[in-house]
Amino acid sequence: MNDDLAFCLDQFIDDQVKLIDDRLEVLKQDEITECNKIEQEKIIFNKNKPAPKNKGTHYEDQILIDRFIQDLRDDDENINKPKTIVDDQSCIDTLRAEISTKVNACSNYITRIRNLAKR
């Protein structure tokens, strides 16, 4: 009788293990299906998402500020050098254009620094 009981228990345990294995396989297939579905949704979402706007990085802004400061220093060094007086109208127009360019650049840099400070 003990042999029959052991055989039945062994058979029962084998059936239970097989049932658990089958259920795990079904769950694994469901998980794979759900993962694929989520990946597809992610791909669709990323395709429809607008491209991020480049607001610049701190490093890029630092380079611009350093360049601006270096330009100011270079201009300061040039101011201290003795210059000849030129009455040529084309030279005066060129100087006015350069001054206008520098003033616009300064204005843009100051505006950018102010905007960065507001963030």
Buried (B, 14 or more C-beta within 10 A) or exposed (E): EEEEEEEEEEEEEEEEEEEEEEEEEEEEEEEEEEEEEEEEEEEEEEEEEEEEEEEEEEEEBEEBBEEBEEBEEEEEEEEEEEEEEEEEEEEEEEEEEEEEEEEEEEEEBEEBBEEBEEE
